[in-house]
Amino acid sequence: GVQMMWGDFGSAATGTMTWKSGDQMLAFGHPFANLGVCQLPLTEASIQTVIQSLDAPFKLARPLRLIGTIASDGLWAIGGLLGKTPPKIDENIEIIDVDQRRKMYEVHLLKHPYFTASLAGAAAMEAISIHAATQKMATAELDYRFDLPDHQQLHLQEFESSTNLGQSVANDVQDLVNGLLNNPLGGLPFSAIHVTVRLSPLRHLAQIAEFDASKEDVYPGETV
């Protein structure tokens, strides 16, 4: 199977092994996402049960241990090598709830420009939803840290207030990760994401009451 996220939360796509010779393998008999050349985590899987249907029977499976790298995602199959696993991105999510109790969640994400951002957002949403599911309106103080090369860090802070706090924070995380990985000026490499979420049951919002511009007509390069 293809292991997209693993740890405290997980996501994987499993299929049938088609062919194996030495450390080489083919599986699925169809594409995973038609990515072409890639580096995705390859996992063993265990079939739990078969859902019977005259129209579309299917298997329910769960991933087991990582066993290699999927190197090709083509029209007729996925292909890979057993042994060395591909690069990953770690995500640590610390939730500080309204009673000041702390809970840490740790996940690992496959590294790919199409998937990493949405997976990082999904993990954050799941973690927050566990602790803020009963809140009609809540505010989160958010602290993001990205581990960069040479022991450097990118540090961002913000607030989010919403009736669906998990989804709002997931959108923020997804936008940040997508901006770093897929920046048209050149991606910023990072190896880990650290998210700290401090929850408050109250609604903390700032509103703009009035805005006046010093000029009605402005031109490029002018200061307003």
C-alpha atoms as a printed R data frame, in Angstrom:
    type eleno elety resid chain resno       x       y       z
1   ATOM     1    CA   GLY     A     1   0.000   0.000   0.000
2   ATOM     2    CA   VAL     A     2   0.830   3.703  -0.107
3   ATOM     3    CA   GLN     A     3   1.283   5.104   3.412
4   ATOM     4    CA   MET     A     4   0.396   8.803   3.301
5   ATOM     5    CA   MET     A     5   0.317   9.542   7.034
6   ATOM     6    CA   TRP     A     6   1.231   7.419  10.059
7   ATOM     7    CA   GLY     A     7   1.594   7.871  13.805
8   ATOM     8    CA   ASP     A     8  -1.245   9.006  16.076
9   ATOM     9    CA   PHE     A     9  -3.390   9.494  12.948
10  ATOM    10    CA   GLY     A    10  -3.117   7.549   9.737
11  ATOM    11    CA   SER     A    11  -4.089   7.510   6.086
12  ATOM    12    CA   ALA     A    12  -3.191   4.899   3.484
13  ATOM    13    CA   ALA     A    13  -4.312   3.395   0.185
14  ATOM    14    CA   THR     A    14  -3.973  -0.365  -0.181
15  ATOM    15    CA   GLY     A    15  -4.174  -2.686  -3.176
16  ATOM    16    CA   THR     A    16  -3.088  -6.019  -4.615
17  ATOM    17    CA   MET     A    17   0.521  -7.091  -5.110
18  ATOM    18    CA   THR     A    18   0.863  -7.963  -8.812
19  ATOM    19    CA   TRP     A    19   4.497  -9.027  -9.202
20  ATOM    20    CA   LYS     A    20   7.686  -9.281  -7.130
21  ATOM    21    CA   SER     A    21  11.231 -10.194  -8.094
22  ATOM    22    CA   GLY     A    22  14.043  -9.651  -5.599
23  ATOM    23    CA   ASP     A    23  13.642  -6.128  -4.245
24  ATOM    24    CA   GLN     A    24  11.417  -4.953  -7.125
25  ATOM    25    CA   MET     A    25   7.618  -4.994  -7.120
26  ATOM    26    CA   LEU     A    26   4.486  -3.947  -9.000
27  ATOM    27    CA   ALA     A    27   1.058  -3.499  -7.429
28  ATOM    28    CA   PHE     A    28  -2.494  -2.173  -7.792
29  ATOM    29    CA   GLY     A    29  -2.970  -2.801 -11.533
30  ATOM    30    CA   HIS     A    30  -4.041   0.852 -11.813
31  ATOM    31    CA   PRO     A    31  -2.537   4.205 -10.795
32  ATOM    32    CA   PHE     A    32  -2.538   5.541  -7.254
33  ATOM    33    CA   ALA     A    33  -2.728   9.194  -8.337
34  ATOM    34    CA   ASN     A    34  -0.940   9.039 -11.699
35  ATOM    35    CA   LEU     A    35   2.062  10.951 -10.311
36  ATOM    36    CA   GLY     A    36   4.696   9.447 -12.582
37  ATOM    37    CA   VAL     A    37   8.176   9.346 -11.049
38  ATOM    38    CA   CYS     A    38   7.807   9.778  -7.272
39  ATOM    39    CA   GLN     A    39   9.061   8.764  -3.828
40  ATOM    40    CA   LEU     A    40   6.204   7.484  -1.681
41  ATOM    41    CA   PRO     A    41   6.261   5.227   1.404
42  ATOM    42    CA   LEU     A    42   5.498   1.585   0.606
43  ATOM    43    CA   THR     A    43   3.771  -0.421   3.336
44  ATOM    44    CA   GLU     A    44   2.630  -3.942   4.013
45  ATOM    45    CA   ALA     A    45  -1.103  -4.334   4.595
46  ATOM    46    CA   SER     A    46  -3.399  -6.801   6.308
47  ATOM    47    CA   ILE     A    47  -6.852  -7.584   4.866
48  ATOM    48    CA   GLN     A    48  -9.426  -7.342   7.680
49  ATOM    49    CA   THR     A    49 -12.541  -8.360   5.760
50  ATOM    50    CA   VAL     A    50 -14.154  -8.420   2.323
51  ATOM    51    CA   ILE     A    51 -17.284  -6.348   1.686
52  ATOM    52    CA   GLN     A    52 -19.468  -8.446  -0.604
53  ATOM    53    CA   SER     A    53 -21.370  -6.780  -3.432
54  ATOM    54    CA   LEU     A    54 -22.564  -7.852  -6.880
55  ATOM    55    CA   ASP     A    55 -21.728  -4.388  -8.239
56  ATOM    56    CA   ALA     A    56 -18.423  -3.501  -6.545
57  ATOM    57    CA   PRO     A    57 -17.002  -5.821  -3.876
58  ATOM    58    CA   PHE     A    58 -13.946  -4.490  -2.043
59  ATOM    59    CA   LYS     A    59 -11.555  -5.288   0.783
60  ATOM    60    CA   LEU     A    60 -11.067  -3.437   4.075
61  ATOM    61    CA   ALA     A    61  -7.375  -3.368   4.956
62  ATOM    62    CA   ARG     A    62  -5.051  -1.755   7.460
63  ATOM    63    CA   PRO     A    63  -1.421  -0.780   6.831
64  ATOM    64    CA   LEU     A    64   1.373  -2.448   8.750
65  ATOM    65    CA   ARG     A    65   5.102  -1.623   8.687
66  ATOM    66    CA   LEU     A    66   6.916   0.446   6.065
67  ATOM    67    CA   ILE     A    67   8.907  -1.801   3.732
68  ATOM    68    CA   GLY     A    68  10.241   0.388   0.912
69  ATOM    69    CA   THR     A    69   9.679   3.138  -1.638
70  ATOM    70    CA   ILE     A    70   7.192   3.514  -4.463
71  ATOM    71    CA   ALA     A    71   9.238   5.033  -7.276
72  ATOM    72    CA   SER     A    72   6.692   5.076 -10.114
73  ATOM    73    CA   ASP     A    73   2.946   5.730 -10.212
74  ATOM    74    CA   GLY     A    74   1.835   4.946 -13.756
75  ATOM    75    CA   LEU     A    75  -1.287   4.186 -15.727
76  ATOM    76    CA   TRP     A    76  -1.173   0.402 -15.261
77  ATOM    77    CA   ALA     A    77   0.501  -0.035 -11.859
78  ATOM    78    CA   ILE     A    78   2.631   1.397  -9.092
79  ATOM    79    CA   GLY     A    79   6.209   0.153  -8.951
80  ATOM    80    CA   GLY     A    80   8.816   0.318  -6.259
81  ATOM    81    CA   LEU     A    81  11.786  -1.064  -4.398
82  ATOM    82    CA   LEU     A    82  11.812  -2.945  -1.111
83  ATOM    83    CA   GLY     A    83  14.211  -1.772   1.572
84  ATOM    84    CA   LYS     A    84  15.045   1.907   1.985
85  ATOM    85    CA   THR     A    85  12.062   4.166   2.768
86  ATOM    86    CA   PRO     A    86  11.690   7.671   1.251
87  ATOM    87    CA   PRO     A    87  12.021  11.074   2.965
88  ATOM    88    CA   LYS     A    88   9.194  12.139   5.273
89  ATOM    89    CA   ILE     A    89   8.047  15.235   7.134
90  ATOM    90    CA   ASP     A    90   7.311  15.045  10.871
91  ATOM    91    CA   GLU     A    91   4.412  16.975  12.380
92  ATOM    92    CA   ASN     A    92   4.014  17.541  16.126
93  ATOM    93    CA   ILE     A    93   0.741  19.050  17.345
94  ATOM    94    CA   GLU     A    94   0.445  20.163  20.970
95  ATOM    95    CA   ILE     A    95  -3.053  21.008  22.204
96  ATOM    96    CA   ILE     A    96  -3.482  23.078  25.378
97  ATOM    97    CA   ASP     A    97  -7.194  22.857  26.189
98  ATOM    98    CA   VAL     A    98  -9.399  25.315  28.097
99  ATOM    99    CA   ASP     A    99  -8.460  23.601  31.387
100 ATOM   100    CA   GLN     A   100  -4.715  23.991  30.601
101 ATOM   101    CA   ARG     A   101  -4.260  20.263  30.032
102 ATOM   102    CA   ARG     A   102  -1.634  19.412  27.430
103 ATOM   103    CA   LYS     A   103  -1.782  16.644  24.843
104 ATOM   104    CA   MET     A   104   0.828  15.948  22.171
105 ATOM   105    CA   TYR     A   105   0.081  14.232  18.863
106 ATOM   106    CA   GLU     A   106   2.845  13.042  16.533
107 ATOM   107    CA   VAL     A   107   2.459  12.034  12.892
108 ATOM   108    CA   HIS     A   108   4.704  11.485   9.883
109 ATOM   109    CA   LEU     A   109   3.705  12.662   6.413
110 ATOM   110    CA   LEU     A   110   4.797  11.601   2.954
111 ATOM   111    CA   LYS     A   111   6.768  14.347   1.233
112 ATOM   112    CA   HIS     A   112   5.101  15.411  -2.000
113 ATOM   113    CA   PRO     A   113   3.953  18.828  -3.322
114 ATOM   114    CA   TYR     A   114   0.436  17.505  -4.037
115 ATOM   115    CA   PHE     A   115  -0.265  15.788  -0.721
116 ATOM   116    CA   THR     A   116   1.819  17.057   2.196
117 ATOM   117    CA   ALA     A   117  -0.118  20.289   2.784
118 ATOM   118    CA   SER     A   118  -3.555  18.690   2.898
119 ATOM   119    CA   LEU     A   119  -2.293  15.860   5.122
120 ATOM   120    CA   ALA     A   120  -0.719  18.344   7.570
121 ATOM   121    CA   GLY     A   121  -4.009  20.242   7.717
122 ATOM   122    CA   ALA     A   122  -6.023  17.053   8.242
123 ATOM   123    CA   ALA     A   123  -3.836  16.010  11.188
124 ATOM   124    CA   ALA     A   124  -4.242  19.430  12.825
125 ATOM   125    CA   MET     A   125  -8.016  19.347  12.317
126 ATOM   126    CA   GLU     A   126  -8.296  15.890  13.863
127 ATOM   127    CA   ALA     A   127  -6.240  16.872  16.908
128 ATOM   128    CA   ILE     A   128  -8.214  20.076  17.546
129 ATOM   129    CA   SER     A   129 -11.592  18.431  16.944
130 ATOM   130    CA   ILE     A   130 -10.906  15.957  19.753
131 ATOM   131    CA   HIS     A   131 -10.584  18.808  22.251
132 ATOM   132    CA   ALA     A   132 -12.904  21.486  20.842
133 ATOM   133    CA   ALA     A   133 -15.760  19.355  19.508
134 ATOM   134    CA   THR     A   134 -18.243  20.648  22.119
135 ATOM   135    CA   GLN     A   135 -17.367  24.329  21.727
136 ATOM   136    CA   LYS     A   136 -19.921  26.354  19.721
137 ATOM   137    CA   MET     A   137 -17.410  29.198  19.432
138 ATOM   138    CA   ALA     A   138 -13.772  29.007  20.408
139 ATOM   139    CA   THR     A   139 -10.515  30.845  19.849
140 ATOM   140    CA   ALA     A   140  -7.118  29.304  19.250
141 ATOM   141    CA   GLU     A   141  -3.758  30.958  19.810
142 ATOM   142    CA   LEU     A   142  -1.522  29.311  17.222
143 ATOM   143    CA   ASP     A   143   2.240  28.936  17.213
144 ATOM   144    CA   TYR     A   144   3.897  27.423  14.110
145 ATOM   145    CA   ARG     A   145   7.547  26.421  13.869
146 ATOM   146    CA   PHE     A   146   9.138  24.880  10.779
147 ATOM   147    CA   ASP     A   147  12.534  23.166  11.065
148 ATOM   148    CA   LEU     A   148  14.788  24.454   8.265
149 ATOM   149    CA   PRO     A   149  18.292  23.326   7.202
150 ATOM   150    CA   ASP     A   150  21.309  24.240   9.382
151 ATOM   151    CA   HIS     A   151  19.201  24.154  12.599
152 ATOM   152    CA   GLN     A   152  17.209  27.250  11.618
153 ATOM   153    CA   GLN     A   153  13.484  27.742  12.300
154 ATOM   154    CA   LEU     A   154  10.666  29.694  10.717
155 ATOM   155    CA   HIS     A   155   8.356  30.949  13.479
156 ATOM   156    CA   LEU     A   156   4.802  32.260  12.939
157 ATOM   157    CA   GLN     A   157   2.041  33.198  15.393
158 ATOM   158    CA   GLU     A   158  -1.626  34.035  14.864
159 ATOM   159    CA   PHE     A   159  -5.134  33.751  16.309
160 ATOM   160    CA   GLU     A   160  -8.143  31.945  14.872
161 ATOM   161    CA   SER     A   161 -11.753  32.265  16.082
162 ATOM   162    CA   SER     A   162 -14.499  30.162  14.517
163 ATOM   163    CA   THR     A   163 -17.528  27.946  15.073
164 ATOM   164    CA   ASN     A   164 -15.536  25.229  13.255
165 ATOM   165    CA   LEU     A   165 -12.110  25.742  14.732
166 ATOM   166    CA   GLY     A   166 -10.628  22.490  13.485
167 ATOM   167    CA   GLN     A   167 -11.428  23.280   9.847
168 ATOM   168    CA   SER     A   168 -10.220  26.882  10.175
169 ATOM   169    CA   VAL     A   169  -6.854  25.820  11.590
170 ATOM   170    CA   ALA     A   170  -6.576  23.035   9.004
171 ATOM   171    CA   ASN     A   171  -6.983  25.621   6.252
172 ATOM   172    CA   ASP     A   172  -4.259  27.791   7.832
173 ATOM   173    CA   VAL     A   173  -1.834  24.865   8.151
174 ATOM   174    CA   GLN     A   174  -2.536  23.736   4.595
175 ATOM   175    CA   ASP     A   175  -1.956  27.234   3.189
176 ATOM   176    CA   LEU     A   176   1.323  27.644   5.107
177 ATOM   177    CA   VAL     A   177   2.733  24.263   4.083
178 ATOM   178    CA   ASN     A   178   1.607  24.696   0.493
179 ATOM   179    CA   GLY     A   179   3.231  28.127   0.369
180 ATOM   180    CA   LEU     A   180   6.540  26.728   1.606
181 ATOM   181    CA   LEU     A   181   6.590  23.660  -0.652
182 ATOM   182    CA   ASN     A   182   5.162  25.169  -3.819
183 ATOM   183    CA   ASN     A   183   6.315  28.784  -3.770
184 ATOM   184    CA   PRO     A   184   6.783  29.916  -7.405
185 ATOM   185    CA   LEU     A   185   9.962  31.715  -6.357
186 ATOM   186    CA   GLY     A   186  11.416  28.482  -4.999
187 ATOM   187    CA   GLY     A   187  10.279  26.149  -2.240
188 ATOM   188    CA   LEU     A   188  11.661  26.444   1.278
189 ATOM   189    CA   PRO     A   189  12.832  23.007   2.455
190 ATOM   190    CA   PHE     A   190  11.788  21.920   5.942
191 ATOM   191    CA   SER     A   191  11.927  18.619   7.807
192 ATOM   192    CA   ALA     A   192   9.354  19.090  10.565
193 ATOM   193    CA   ILE     A   193   6.305  21.125  11.549
194 ATOM   194    CA   HIS     A   194   5.567  22.013  15.175
195 ATOM   195    CA   VAL     A   195   2.073  23.328  15.895
196 ATOM   196    CA   THR     A   196   1.029  24.555  19.351
197 ATOM   197    CA   VAL     A   197  -2.675  25.303  19.816
198 ATOM   198    CA   ARG     A   198  -3.866  27.063  22.977
199 ATOM   199    CA   LEU     A   199  -7.667  26.894  23.181
200 ATOM   200    CA   SER     A   200 -10.010  29.444  24.750
201 ATOM   201    CA   PRO     A   201 -13.812  29.007  25.023
202 ATOM   202    CA   LEU     A   202 -14.384  32.710  24.367
203 ATOM   203    CA   ARG     A   203 -14.639  34.569  21.089
204 ATOM   204    CA   HIS     A   204 -11.715  36.936  20.604
205 ATOM   205    CA   LEU     A   205 -12.163  39.109  17.544
206 ATOM   206    CA   ALA     A   206 -10.915  42.478  16.381
207 ATOM   207    CA   GLN     A   207 -13.052  44.506  14.011
208 ATOM   208    CA   ILE     A   208 -12.154  47.519  11.868
209 ATOM   209    CA   ALA     A   209 -14.546  50.274  12.925
210 ATOM   210    CA   GLU     A   210 -13.405  52.926  10.478
211 ATOM   211    CA   PHE     A   211 -10.839  53.426   7.730
212 ATOM   212    CA   ASP     A   212  -9.715  56.701   6.145
213 ATOM   213    CA   ALA     A   213  -7.173  57.019   3.348
214 ATOM   214    CA   SER     A   214  -4.912  60.065   3.165
215 ATOM   215    CA   LYS     A   215  -5.547  60.265  -0.595
216 ATOM   216    CA   GLU     A   216  -8.443  59.262  -2.818
217 ATOM   217    CA   ASP     A   217  -6.258  58.834  -5.908
218 ATOM   218    CA   VAL     A   218  -2.962  56.978  -5.647
219 ATOM   219    CA   TYR     A   219  -0.395  55.780  -8.175
220 ATOM   220    CA   PRO     A   220   2.105  52.900  -8.161
221 ATOM   221    CA   GLY     A   221   5.010  53.610  -5.819
222 ATOM   222    CA   GLU     A   222   3.175  56.162  -3.667
223 ATOM   223    CA   THR     A   223   2.734  55.751   0.083
224 ATOM   224    CA   VAL     A   224  -0.803  55.899   1.525
